[in-house]
């Protein structure tokens, strides 16, 4: 499912116009992005938790030349941890 399909489903389920659903989805993603940038977590009970994690600098291998070692810089990456209700729904409970 891509963003357009998600907006259509959201508009249908919440009985909104597509424009309103798109604004709501954009606002949600903006809020989540802003909070994890600040180092905070965003928890949607039953669905999951969005957060940012720091990944230390490390040595890696150049995939085009496996004998060559490369330095990989430290970086902050997004993380999502699925909630219990989401996990259970996927298990078929």
C-alpha positions in Angstrom: 0.0 0.0 0.0 1.4 3.4 -0.9 0.5 6.8 0.5 -2.3 7.5 -1.9 -4.0 4.2 -1.2 -3.6 4.8 2.5 -5.2 8.3 2.2 -8.1 6.7 0.3 -8.6 4.0 3.0 -8.4 6.6 5.8 -10.9 8.8 4.1 -13.3 5.9 3.6 -12.9 4.5 7.2 -13.1 7.9 8.9 -15.8 9.3 6.5 -13.5 12.2 5.6 -12.8 13.9 2.3 -9.5 12.8 0.7 -8.1 16.3 1.2 -8.9 16.2 4.9 -7.5 12.6 5.2 -4.3 13.7 3.5 -3.9 16.7 5.8 -4.4 14.4 8.8 -1.9 11.8 7.6 0.7 14.6 6.8 0.2 16.1 10.2 0.6 12.7 11.9 3.8 12.0 10.1 5.2 15.5 10.8 4.4 15.2 14.5 6.1 11.8 14.7 9.1 13.0 12.8 9.5 16.1 15.0 9.3 14.2 18.2 11.8 11.5 17.3 14.2 14.1 16.0 14.1 15.6 19.5 15.0 12.2 20.9 11.5 11.5 22.2 9.4 8.4 21.7 5.9 8.4 20.2 3.8 5.5 21.4 0.5 4.6 19.9 -1.0 2.1 22.3 -1.6 -1.3 20.7 0.1 -0.3 17.5 3.7 0.4 18.4 6.4 2.9 19.4 8.5 5.1 17.1 11.9 6.2 18.3 15.4 7.2 17.2 18.5 5.2 17.9 22.1 6.2 17.7 24.3 3.9 15.7 28.0 4.2 16.5 30.7 4.7 13.8 32.2 1.4 12.7 34.2 -0.4 10.1 32.5 -2.0 7.1 33.3 -3.8 3.9 33.0 -2.2 0.5 30.5 -4.5 -1.4 32.2 -3.7 -4.7 35.6 -4.7 -3.4 35.3 -7.0 -0.4 39.0 -6.7 0.5 38.6 -3.0 1.0 37.6 -1.8 4.5 35.6 1.4 4.8 34.7 3.7 7.7 31.0 4.1 8.3 30.1 7.3 10.2 27.9 7.5 13.3 24.3 8.1 12.5 20.9 8.4 14.1 18.3 6.0 12.6 14.5 5.6 13.1 13.2 2.6 14.9 9.8 1.1 15.2 8.8 -1.5 17.8 5.4 -3.2 17.2 2.9 -3.2 20.0 1.2 -6.2 21.4 -2.2 -5.8 19.6 -0.4 -5.5 16.3 1.7 -8.5 16.9 -1.3 -10.5 18.1 -3.4 -9.5 15.0 -0.6 -10.8 12.7 -0.4 -14.0 14.6 -4.2 -14.5 14.0 -5.3 -14.2 17.7 
